[in-house]
């Protein structure tokens, strides 16, 4: 569905996990793709308004 294929996987994971928060490293482990690809996918989903990024120190 998305131009970044892993975005589908991440969206499915987040939908199934309901209110659970994930870090980028956790999403990298689950999807088995690079950090930069995961980050781009998460940014795309954030731009579309389907996820919310919460930055922590």
N, C-alpha and C positions, 0 to 999 in steps of 0.2 A: 504494500500500500504506500509506503513512504520511500522517498528517494534514498534514504539510508536504511538499508534492510533490517539492521538490528533494532531500529526504532519500533518495529512491530513486536519483536520479542520483548523489549523493555516495557512497552505499553501493556502487553499481555501479563507480564510478571507483576507489574504495579497494580493492574486491575485485580488480579487474583489475590494479591497480598493486602488489598483494601487500604487500611490506614498505616501500613508499615512504611517506614522511611528506609532508604538505601543510600549508601555512600557510592561514589563513583568506583572505588576499588571493589566493592561488593558486586556492582553490576558488571565490572570487567571479569570477575571470577565466574559469575553465572553465565555470561554470554560468550566467554572465551574469545573476545575480540580486544583490540588495543584500547588503551585509555582514551586516545584522541577520538576514535570512532564512537565510543560510548558517550563521550562528552558532547560530540556533535549531535548525536541522536537525542540526548537529553535536552540540549539547547533547542533543537527542532520541536520537540514535544512541548517545551516551555513556550516557545514562540506561538504555537498553535493553541496554547491555553489548556492543554490536557494534563499537564503536570506542573508542579510548582517547585522551583529550586530554592532550597534554604541553605544559605552559606553559613558555615560554622567556623570558628577560629581554629 
